[in-house]
Amino acid sequence: MSTHELARLTADVVAFAWRDGSWHVLMVQRRWDPYRGQWALPGGHVDVEESFRDAA
């Protein structure tokens, strides 16, 4: 068993909307530790043979 971590690519999304005279950004609350319940940009790991666009 290896003790080395593998590097994982991620794809995150920044989605803006102009509404009621101001900018808004889409955020999600994390469902898993670490940082469960904290606000974050939506996104996640890119699976093998998955494009960044599909992952996003």
N, CA, C and O of each residue as an XYZ file, in Angstrom:
224
protein
N       0.846     -1.184      0.000
C       0.000      0.000      0.000
C       0.888      1.244      0.000
O       1.831      1.345      0.785
N       0.583      2.168     -0.871
C       1.362      3.393     -1.005
C       0.913      4.419      0.032
O      -0.266      4.497      0.377
N       1.862      5.197      0.518
C       1.541      6.273      1.455
C       1.496      7.622      0.757
O       1.338      8.656      1.405
N       1.637      7.613     -0.584
C       1.640      8.861     -1.347
C       0.225      9.188     -1.829
O      -0.529      8.308     -2.247
N      -0.108     10.464     -1.761
C      -1.402     10.904     -2.284
C      -1.291     11.143     -3.774
O      -0.252     11.585     -4.265
N      -2.359     10.852     -4.491
C      -2.419     11.166     -5.908
C      -2.979     12.567     -6.083
O      -3.869     12.982     -5.341
N      -2.467     13.285     -7.049
C      -3.023     14.594     -7.375
C      -4.311     14.377     -8.153
O      -4.355     13.528     -9.044
N      -5.354     15.124     -7.837
C      -6.639     15.004     -8.524
C      -6.987     16.356     -9.138
O      -6.870     17.394     -8.487
N      -7.406     16.331    -10.371
C      -7.863     17.543    -11.035
C      -9.291     17.830    -10.614
O     -10.083     16.914    -10.391
N      -9.610     19.118    -10.506
C     -10.982     19.501    -10.175
C     -11.479     20.539    -11.171
O     -10.695     21.258    -11.791
N     -12.770     20.599    -11.307
C     -13.408     21.618    -12.145
C     -14.399     22.366    -11.257
O     -15.328     21.770    -10.712
N     -14.198     23.661    -11.117
C     -15.099     24.500    -10.335
C     -15.818     25.467    -11.259
O     -15.318     25.811    -12.330
N     -16.982     25.896    -10.838
C     -17.826     26.770    -11.653
C     -18.054     28.081    -10.909
O     -18.349     28.090     -9.714
N     -17.912     29.183    -11.633
C     -18.288     30.477    -11.078
C     -19.435     30.991    -11.938
O     -19.240     31.332    -13.105
N     -20.635     31.045    -11.356
C     -21.829     31.476    -12.086
C     -22.339     32.780    -11.480
O     -22.690     32.837    -10.302
N     -22.375     33.827    -12.306
C     -22.836     35.147    -11.875
C     -24.214     35.430    -12.469
O     -24.554     34.939    -13.545
N     -24.989     36.223    -11.755
C     -26.274     36.689    -12.268
C     -26.492     38.128    -11.818
O     -26.182     38.487    -10.682
N     -27.023     38.938    -12.708
C     -27.381     40.320    -12.384
C     -28.870     40.322    -12.054
O     -29.701     39.979    -12.895
N     -29.197     40.707    -10.835
C     -30.603     40.677    -10.423
C     -30.868     41.804     -9.439
O     -30.087     42.051     -8.520
N     -31.977     42.474     -9.652
C     -32.398     43.566     -8.756
C     -31.290     44.595     -8.533
O     -31.128     45.118     -7.431
N     -30.536     44.877     -9.586
C     -29.525     45.933     -9.523
C     -28.203     45.545     -8.878
O     -27.389     46.422     -8.588
N     -27.965     44.261     -8.646
C     -26.674     43.857     -8.087
C     -26.279     42.466     -8.592
O     -27.114     41.683     -9.046
N     -24.983     42.193     -8.496
C     -24.450     40.906     -8.923
C     -24.621     39.872     -7.823
O     -24.502     40.187     -6.639
N     -24.898     38.644     -8.216
C     -24.993     37.508     -7.304
C     -24.103     36.403     -7.847
O     -23.886     36.309     -9.055
N     -23.586     35.564     -6.951
C     -22.758     34.432     -7.360
C     -23.329     33.157     -6.729
O     -23.748     33.162     -5.572
N     -23.340     32.072     -7.498
C     -23.856     30.801     -7.024
C     -22.856     30.145     -6.081
O     -21.684     29.989     -6.424
N     -23.318     29.761     -4.895
C     -22.496     29.061     -3.911
C     -23.269     27.846     -3.410
O     -24.499     27.831     -3.444
N     -22.557     26.841     -2.951
C     -23.182     25.645     -2.381
C     -22.592     25.409     -0.996
O     -21.474     25.834     -0.706
N     -23.353     24.727     -0.144
C     -22.811     24.346      1.153
C     -22.195     22.957      1.026
O     -22.812     22.032      0.499
N     -20.969     22.833      1.517
C     -20.258     21.552      1.416
C     -20.986     20.486      2.205
O     -21.444     20.731      3.321
N     -21.095     19.279      1.614
C     -21.788     18.168      2.269
C     -20.851     17.208      2.984
O     -21.297     16.381      3.779
N     -19.548     17.311      2.705
C     -18.606     16.364      3.274
C     -17.493     17.078      4.016
O     -17.166     18.233      3.742
N     -16.921     16.348      4.968
C     -15.742     16.844      5.682
C     -14.545     16.794      4.742
O     -14.567     15.958      3.839
N     -13.526     17.592      4.868
C     -13.517     18.678      5.834
C     -14.356     19.867      5.344
O     -14.703     19.942      4.166
N     -14.658     20.737      6.200
C     -15.396     21.972      5.903
C     -16.871     21.743      5.625
O     -17.493     22.554      4.938
N     -17.452     20.666      6.136
C     -18.888     20.408      5.985
C     -19.668     21.655      6.442
O     -19.374     22.242      7.484
N     -20.662     22.037      5.642
C     -21.508     23.180      5.979
C     -20.956     24.533      5.558
O     -21.671     25.533      5.615
N     -19.698     24.584      5.136
C     -19.098     25.849      4.694
C     -19.512     26.144      3.255
O     -19.813     25.227      2.491
N     -19.526     27.413      2.891
C     -19.888     27.822      1.538
C     -18.709     27.626      0.593
O     -17.560     27.867      0.964
N     -19.001     27.186     -0.635
C     -17.951     26.932     -1.627
C     -18.518     27.119     -3.030
O     -19.733     27.153     -3.226
N     -17.620     27.239     -3.993
C     -18.039     27.235     -5.388
C     -18.444     25.819     -5.769
O     -17.834     24.864     -5.288
N     -19.458     25.653     -6.622
C     -19.816     24.305     -7.046
C     -18.724     23.707     -7.934
O     -18.074     24.414     -8.704
N     -18.541     22.417     -7.814
C     -17.543     21.731     -8.624
C     -17.132     20.441     -7.963
O     -17.728     20.020     -6.972
N     -16.117     19.815     -8.508
C     -15.642     18.572     -7.928
C     -14.561     17.943     -8.765
O     -14.051     18.548     -9.708
N     -14.214     16.713     -8.407
C     -13.142     16.000     -9.097
C     -13.546     15.626    -10.519
O     -14.711     15.347    -10.803
N     -12.553     15.629    -11.403
C     -12.744     15.216    -12.782
C     -12.447     13.719    -12.857
O     -11.340     13.285    -12.535
N     -13.429     12.937    -13.278
C     -13.248     11.490    -13.382
C     -12.389     11.137    -14.595
O     -12.242     11.938    -15.518
N     -11.832      9.941    -14.581
C     -11.034      9.445    -15.703
C     -11.887      9.480    -16.975
O     -13.037      9.043    -16.977
N     -11.313      9.998    -18.036
C     -11.967     10.121    -19.351
C     -13.166     11.061    -19.348
O     -13.995     10.992    -20.255
N     -13.281     11.927    -18.365
C     -14.347     12.928    -18.319
C     -13.745     14.274    -18.698
O     -12.634     14.592    -18.274
N     -14.455     15.064    -19.485
C     -13.948     16.385    -19.856
C     -14.179     17.360    -18.687
O     -15.018     17.126    -17.817
N     -13.421     18.443    -18.696
C     -13.613     19.465    -17.671
C     -15.023     20.056    -17.772
O     -15.663     20.330    -16.757
N     -15.489     20.246    -18.986
C     -16.837     20.800    -19.188
C     -17.908     19.884    -18.589
O     -18.837     20.352    -17.930
N     -17.771     18.576    -18.823
C     -18.736     17.636    -18.265
C     -18.648     17.584    -16.739
O     -19.672     17.480    -16.063
N     -17.444     17.656    -16.200
C     -17.276     17.642    -14.747
C     -17.906     18.879    -14.119
O     -18.527     18.801    -13.058
N     -17.743     20.010    -14.777
C     -18.322     21.251    -14.249
C     -19.834     21.184    -14.306
O     -20.509     22.132    -13.907
